[in-house]
């Protein structure tokens, strides 16, 4: 018989007990929210050799190998390590990074999977031994379609393209292609020229390069909206958007600062969103857009998690 200590030990390794049995499901982590063909073959082989032959994909895009007996867990870990794959994704720490298919999607404004891979390497792997007050989820979305719901992650990234409009090139077409294509009807023709209602515009990038006369430029800057403190489940909280767009370089810096702020300010078992609501988003923004947290990084990381 396995005991509770055994169950908790392997949970920390990424293995969750299958209800009513002494078998476990092991979560295999994707790097950059995607598996290649060889990795999928290895996952299938592991499922056949150590599990019950079934694989389920989780909401964090991990591949969960089902039905692994307790005494086969170490062998399954070793097998996957031979193929460069690892189990994990549980506990009060940074969770597996998710991303939409913005890398290949026609609406994608950035290479979402490459960004997720960088975040995975730098934070999921690099900060693996950093204990946090609670789980910390990160999601990367390629446009405002919000397919993978960045606003429901502790730190959500959403890529945008700000339209570049040159009125001198606009012909005032009776049927404006841009007005037709705009998903939120932010573009209309007024007095013979296209006009953008910035209160409606989502900076989604759909109009970029679509005008046959070049009035809407073929290229425009990719910027990122950041959501902080989103949660989904028993307690739901929409992520708070930061007050301005940021560049790609700022994304990684802001993520690091957000984790440090969470580590320093949240109580044990308190999610980031709850800490923001308790302390205030203005306090968070002030910290995120200054260098104070980075200057005190070692101090923050070495401190104990707060208890109430």
C-alpha positions in Angstrom: 0.0 0.0 0.0 1.2 3.4 -0.9 1.0 6.1 1.8 0.2 9.8 1.8 3.9 10.6 2.0 4.6 8.6 -1.2 1.6 10.4 -2.9 2.9 13.8 -2.0 6.5 12.9 -3.0 5.6 11.9 -6.5 3.1 14.8 -6.9 6.1 17.1 -6.5 7.7 15.2 -9.4 4.6 15.7 -11.6 2.6 12.5 -10.9 -1.0 12.8 -9.8 -2.9 9.8 -8.4 -5.6 8.4 -10.5 -8.8 8.4 -8.5 -9.7 5.2 -6.7 -6.4 3.4 -7.8 -2.8 3.2 -6.9 -1.8 4.4 -10.3 -0.7 7.8 -11.4 -0.8 10.2 -14.4 2.6 11.8 -15.1 2.7 15.2 -16.8 5.3 15.5 -19.6 6.3 19.1 -20.2 6.5 20.8 -23.6 9.2 23.3 -24.3 7.6 26.3 -25.9 4.1 24.8 -25.7 4.8 22.3 -28.5 6.1 18.8 -28.9 7.9 17.6 -32.0 7.1 14.3 -33.8 10.0 12.3 -32.1 8.9 13.6 -28.7 5.3 12.4 -29.4 6.6 9.0 -30.4 8.5 8.8 -27.1 5.5 9.8 -25.1 3.4 7.1 -26.8 6.1 4.5 -26.1 6.2 5.6 -22.5 2.4 5.3 -22.2 2.5 1.8 -23.7 5.5 0.6 -21.6 4.7 2.1 -18.2 1.1 3.3 -18.3 -2.2 2.0 -19.7 -1.5 3.2 -23.2 -3.5 6.4 -22.9 -2.3 10.0 -23.1 -4.4 13.1 -22.1 -3.5 16.7 -22.8 -4.0 19.1 -20.0 -5.1 22.8 -20.1 -1.4 23.7 -19.6 -0.6 21.7 -22.8 1.3 19.0 -20.9 0.9 15.4 -22.1 -0.4 13.3 -19.2 0.6 9.7 -19.4 -2.2 7.8 -17.6 -2.2 4.7 -15.4 1.5 4.5 -14.3 1.9 2.2 -11.2 3.8 3.7 -8.3 6.6 1.2 -8.6 7.2 2.1 -12.3 7.4 5.9 -11.8 11.2 6.0 -11.5 11.6 3.9 -14.6 9.2 6.2 -16.6 11.2 9.2 -15.5 14.5 7.6 -16.6 12.9 6.6 -20.0 11.7 10.1 -20.7 15.0 11.6 -19.7 16.7 9.5 -22.3 14.5 11.3 -24.9 15.1 14.8 -23.4 11.7 14.9 -21.9 10.8 15.5 -18.3 7.8 15.2 -15.9 6.7 18.1 -13.7 4.1 21.0 -13.6 2.8 20.8 -10.1 3.3 22.7 -6.8 3.5 26.2 -5.5 5.9 27.4 -8.2 6.0 28.5 -11.8 3.8 26.2 -13.8 4.3 25.1 -17.5 4.1 28.0 -19.9 1.2 27.9 -22.4 0.9 29.6 -25.8 -1.6 29.8 -28.6 -0.7 28.8 -32.2 0.2 32.4 -33.0 3.5 31.2 -34.5 1.6 29.8 -37.5 -1.9 31.4 -37.1 -3.0 34.0 -39.7 -4.0 36.3 -36.9 -0.7 35.8 -34.9 1.2 39.1 -34.3 4.3 37.4 -32.8 6.0 34.0 -32.6 4.2 32.9 -29.5 5.9 29.5 -29.3 9.4 31.0 -29.4 8.4 33.5 -26.7 7.0 30.6 -24.6 10.2 28.6 -25.1 12.3 31.5 -23.9 10.1 31.9 -20.8 10.2 28.2 -20.2 14.0 28.1 -20.3 14.5 31.2 -18.2 11.7 30.9 -15.7 10.1 27.5 -15.6 13.5 25.7 -15.7 15.7 28.5 -14.3 13.4 29.3 -11.3 12.4 25.6 -10.7 13.8 25.6 -7.2 12.2 29.0 -6.2 9.3 28.3 -3.8 6.4 30.7 -4.3 3.3 31.5 -2.2 1.1 29.6 -4.6 1.1 28.4 -8.2 2.0 31.0 -10.9 0.7 30.5 -14.4 2.0 32.2 -17.5 0.3 32.4 -20.9 1.3 33.8 -24.3 -1.4 34.9 -26.8 -0.7 36.1 -30.3 -3.7 38.5 -30.7 -6.8 39.8 -29.0 -8.8 36.7 -30.1 -7.6 35.4 -26.7 -7.8 31.8 -27.7 -5.6 30.7 -24.8 -7.0 33.4 -22.5 -3.9 35.3 -21.3 -6.2 37.4 -19.0 -6.9 34.3 -16.9 -3.2 33.7 -16.1 -1.2 35.1 -13.3 1.0 36.7 -16.0 -0.6 36.9 -19.5 1.0 38.3 -22.6 -1.1 39.4 -25.6 0.5 40.6 -28.9 -0.9 43.6 -30.7 -0.1 45.6 -33.8 -0.9 49.3 -33.8 -2.2 50.3 -37.3 -0.1 52.7 -39.3 -2.4 54.8 -41.4 -1.3 57.3 -44.1 -4.4 59.5 -45.0 -2.5 60.9 -48.0 -2.6 57.4 -49.6 -6.3 56.8 -48.9 -8.5 56.9 -52.0 -11.8 57.0 -50.0 -13.1 53.9 -51.8 -16.9 53.5 -51.7 -16.4 50.0 -50.4 -13.4 50.2 -48.1 -11.7 46.8 -47.7 -10.3 47.8 -44.3 -13.7 48.8 -43.0 -15.1 45.5 -44.2 -12.3 43.4 -42.6 -12.2 45.2 -39.3 -13.7 42.7 -36.8 -14.9 45.5 -34.4 -16.0 48.0 -37.0 -13.4 50.6 -35.8 -12.7 51.8 -39.4 -15.2 53.8 -41.5 -15.0 56.2 -44.4 -15.7 59.8 -43.3 -15.7 62.7 -45.7 -13.9 60.6 -48.4 -11.2 59.3 -46.1 -10.8 56.2 -43.9 -11.0 57.0 -40.2 -10.0 54.9 -37.1 -12.1 55.1 -34.0 -9.4 54.5 -31.4 -12.0 53.9 -28.7 -13.1 50.8 -30.6 -9.8 49.7 -32.2 -8.2 46.7 -30.5 -4.8 47.0 -32.4 -5.4 43.4 -33.5 -3.3 43.7 -36.7 -6.1 42.6 -39.1 -5.8 45.8 -41.1 -2.0 45.7 -41.5 -1.1 45.7 -45.1 -4.6 45.0 -46.4 -5.2 48.3 -48.2 -4.4 47.9 -52.0 -3.2 51.5 -52.1 -0.9 51.2 -49.0 -2.9 53.5 -46.8 -2.5 51.0 -44.0 1.2 50.1 -43.9 2.3 46.5 -44.6 4.4 46.5 -41.4 3.7 47.9 -38.0 5.3 47.6 -34.5 4.4 44.6 -32.4 3.6 45.6 -28.9 2.3 43.6 -25.9 -0.5 44.0 -23.5 0.3 42.5 -20.1 -2.4 41.0 -17.7 -1.5 40.3 -14.1 -3.4 38.4 -11.5 -5.8 36.4 -13.6 -7.3 33.2 -12.1 -9.9 30.7 -13.3 -11.7 28.0 -11.2 -13.4 28.1 -7.8 -12.4 31.8 -7.5 -12.4 33.7 -10.8 -10.6 36.9 -11.4 -9.9 38.6 -14.7 -6.3 39.7 -15.0 -5.6 43.4 -14.5 -4.1 44.9 -17.7 -1.1 47.1 -17.1 -1.6 50.7 -18.0 0.5 50.7 -21.2 1.8 48.4 -24.0 5.3 47.1 -23.6 8.1 45.9 -26.0 9.2 42.3 -26.2 12.3 43.0 -24.1 10.1 44.5 -21.4 8.0 41.4 -21.3 10.7 39.3 -19.7 11.8 42.0 -17.3 8.2 42.6 -16.2 7.7 38.9 -15.7 10.7 38.7 -13.5 9.6 41.7 -11.5 6.0 40.3 -11.2 7.3 37.0 -9.7 9.6 38.9 -7.3 6.7 41.1 -6.2 4.5 38.0 -5.7 7.2 36.3 -3.7 7.7 39.3 -1.5 4.1 40.4 -1.0 1.7 37.4 -1.1 0.9 35.2 1.8 1.4 31.4 1.7 -1.5 29.9 -0.4 -2.5 33.3 -1.7 -2.8 33.8 -5.5 -1.2 36.8 -7.2 -4.6 38.3 -8.0 -5.7 38.2 -4.4 -2.5 39.9 -3.3 -3.0 42.6 -5.9 -6.6 43.2 -4.7 -5.3 43.4 -1.1 -2.4 45.7 -1.7 -3.5 47.6 -4.8 -2.6 47.6 -8.5 -1.0 51.0 -8.2 1.5 49.6 -5.7 2.2 46.8 -8.2 2.6 49.1 -11.2 4.9 51.4 -9.3 7.1 48.4 -8.5 7.0 46.9 -12.0 8.0 50.1 -13.7 11.0 50.8 -11.4 14.2 48.8 -10.7 13.6 48.4 -7.0 12.6 44.7 -7.1 15.6 43.8 -9.3 18.0 45.6 -7.1 16.7 43.5 -4.1 16.4 40.3 -6.1 18.7 38.2 -3.9 17.1 39.5 -0.7 13.6 38.6 -2.0 14.5 35.2 -3.2 16.3 34.2 0.0 13.4 35.4 2.3 10.8 33.0 3.7 7.2 33.0 2.3 5.0 35.2 4.4 2.4 33.5 6.6 -0.7 35.3 7.9 
